[in-house]
Amino acid sequence: MKKFLVIILICIGAYALITHAPDRFSINSLKSLLQFTKSGLSTSDQAIQNAFDNKLSDIQMGGSGKVIKILPDDNDGSRHQRFIIKLDSSQTLLIAHNIDLAPEIKNLRVGDHINFYGEYEWNAKGGVVHWTHHDPKNRHEGGWLNHGGKLYQ
């Protein structure tokens, strides 16, 4: 049963890659996605690793990690709460959470665990996840953060 579930998850991930980035899809990106069965990483960590390895962007994905650094808020334009998380795979991600559209996580601390869902954008440091909030115009898929059992969207 586990193998069947793994195959289904691989197919879903491959479909997402093909439909969201067909011009950047290659057999190497599919091979990378398949490697998680040997690596012991979660499917979300492997999907993020695949997006990073293949320099993919504009992909909705979720996962979880440990907060390793809290950065000052970005107050240029829309205000964003910013922090860096580390995944189980050791990859780091910058989370940029729009606090003009969603509540700020007031009690966030280094060492805290966070779950996220948003849009991944590639960068050389591991990537950025943004759109961790609702879209008031309903033109973009909404995202969220979950910290301490509370949903921020």
C-alpha positions as CSV (number, residue, x, y, z in Angstrom):
1,M,0.0,0.0,0.0
2,K,2.9,2.4,0.8
3,K,4.5,1.8,-2.6
4,F,1.1,2.6,-4.3
5,L,0.8,5.8,-2.3
6,V,4.4,6.8,-3.3
7,I,3.7,6.2,-6.9
8,I,0.5,8.3,-6.7
9,L,2.5,11.1,-5.0
10,I,5.2,10.9,-7.7
11,C,2.6,11.2,-10.4
12,I,1.0,14.2,-8.8
13,G,4.4,15.9,-8.4
14,A,5.4,15.1,-12.0
15,Y,2.0,16.5,-13.2
16,A,2.5,19.7,-11.2
17,L,6.0,20.1,-12.7
18,I,4.8,19.6,-16.2
19,T,1.7,21.8,-16.0
20,H,3.4,24.7,-14.0
21,A,6.7,24.8,-15.8
22,P,6.5,22.9,-19.1
23,D,9.2,24.9,-20.7
24,R,11.6,24.1,-17.9
25,F,10.6,20.4,-17.4
26,S,13.1,17.8,-18.2
27,I,13.7,14.1,-17.6
28,N,16.3,15.1,-15.0
29,S,13.7,16.9,-13.0
30,L,11.5,13.8,-13.0
31,K,14.5,11.7,-12.0
32,S,15.2,14.1,-9.1
33,L,11.6,13.8,-8.0
34,L,11.9,10.0,-8.0
35,Q,15.0,10.0,-5.8
36,F,13.0,10.7,-2.6
37,T,12.1,7.0,-2.3
38,K,15.8,6.3,-1.7
39,S,16.7,9.5,0.3
40,G,14.2,9.1,3.1
41,L,13.1,12.7,2.7
42,S,9.5,13.8,2.8
43,T,7.7,14.3,-0.5
44,S,7.5,18.0,0.2
45,D,11.2,18.4,1.0
46,Q,12.0,16.4,-2.2
47,A,9.6,18.6,-4.3
48,I,11.3,21.7,-3.0
49,Q,14.7,20.2,-3.6
50,N,13.7,19.4,-7.1
51,A,12.4,23.0,-7.7
52,F,15.7,24.3,-6.3
53,D,17.9,21.9,-8.4
54,N,16.1,22.8,-11.6
55,K,15.7,26.6,-10.9
56,L,11.9,26.4,-11.0
57,S,9.6,29.2,-9.8
58,D,5.9,30.0,-9.5
59,I,5.1,26.6,-8.0
60,Q,2.5,26.2,-5.3
61,M,3.9,23.9,-2.6
62,G,3.9,23.3,1.1
63,G,6.0,21.7,3.8
64,S,7.4,22.3,7.2
65,G,10.6,23.4,8.8
66,K,12.4,24.8,11.9
67,V,12.8,28.6,12.2
68,I,16.5,29.3,12.2
69,K,16.6,33.1,11.8
70,I,14.1,35.9,12.1
71,L,14.7,38.9,9.8
72,P,13.4,42.4,10.1
73,D,10.1,43.0,8.5
74,D,10.2,44.3,4.9
75,N,8.3,47.6,5.0
76,D,8.8,48.6,1.4
77,G,5.5,48.4,-0.4
78,S,3.4,45.7,1.0
79,R,4.8,44.8,4.5
80,H,6.2,41.3,4.9
81,Q,7.2,39.3,8.0
82,R,10.4,37.5,7.0
83,F,12.1,34.5,8.5
84,I,14.3,31.6,7.4
85,I,13.4,28.0,8.0
86,K,15.5,24.9,7.6
87,L,13.8,21.8,6.2
88,D,14.7,18.2,7.3
89,S,16.7,18.0,4.0
90,S,18.9,20.9,5.4
91,Q,17.7,23.2,2.6
92,T,16.8,26.7,3.8
93,L,13.9,28.8,2.7
94,L,13.0,32.4,3.2
95,I,9.4,32.8,4.2
96,A,8.0,36.2,3.1
97,H,4.5,36.5,4.7
98,N,2.4,39.6,3.7
99,I,1.2,41.1,6.9
100,D,-0.9,43.7,5.1
101,L,-3.2,40.8,4.0
102,A,-2.8,38.3,6.8
103,P,-2.0,38.4,10.5
104,E,1.5,38.6,11.7
105,I,2.9,35.7,13.8
106,K,3.6,37.7,17.0
107,N,5.2,35.0,19.1
108,L,7.5,33.5,16.4
109,R,10.9,32.4,17.9
110,V,14.0,30.7,16.6
111,G,13.6,27.0,17.0
112,D,9.9,27.0,16.4
113,H,8.3,24.5,14.0
114,I,6.2,26.0,11.1
115,N,4.1,24.5,8.4
116,F,3.6,26.5,5.2
117,Y,1.8,26.6,1.9
118,G,2.5,29.2,-0.7
119,E,4.3,30.0,-4.0
120,Y,7.9,28.9,-4.3
121,E,10.4,31.2,-6.1
122,W,13.9,30.0,-6.9
123,N,17.0,31.8,-5.6
124,A,20.6,30.7,-5.1
125,K,20.1,30.5,-1.3
126,G,17.4,27.9,-1.4
127,G,14.3,29.8,-2.5
128,V,11.6,32.0,-1.2
129,V,8.0,31.1,-0.3
130,H,5.5,33.9,-0.6
131,W,1.7,34.1,-1.1
132,T,1.3,32.6,2.3
133,H,-2.1,34.4,2.6
134,H,-5.4,34.7,0.9
135,D,-5.9,36.7,-2.3
136,P,-8.6,39.3,-1.7
137,K,-9.2,39.4,-5.5
138,N,-9.4,35.6,-5.8
139,R,-6.9,35.6,-8.8
140,H,-4.2,33.6,-7.1
141,E,-4.4,30.4,-5.0
142,G,-4.3,31.3,-1.4
143,G,-1.6,30.1,1.0
144,W,-1.1,29.9,4.8
145,L,1.2,29.4,7.7
146,N,0.5,27.2,10.7
147,H,2.4,28.0,13.9
148,G,1.5,26.5,17.2
149,G,-1.7,25.1,15.8
150,K,-2.9,28.5,14.7
151,L,-3.5,29.2,11.0
152,Y,-2.3,32.5,9.5
153,Q,-3.9,33.2,6.1
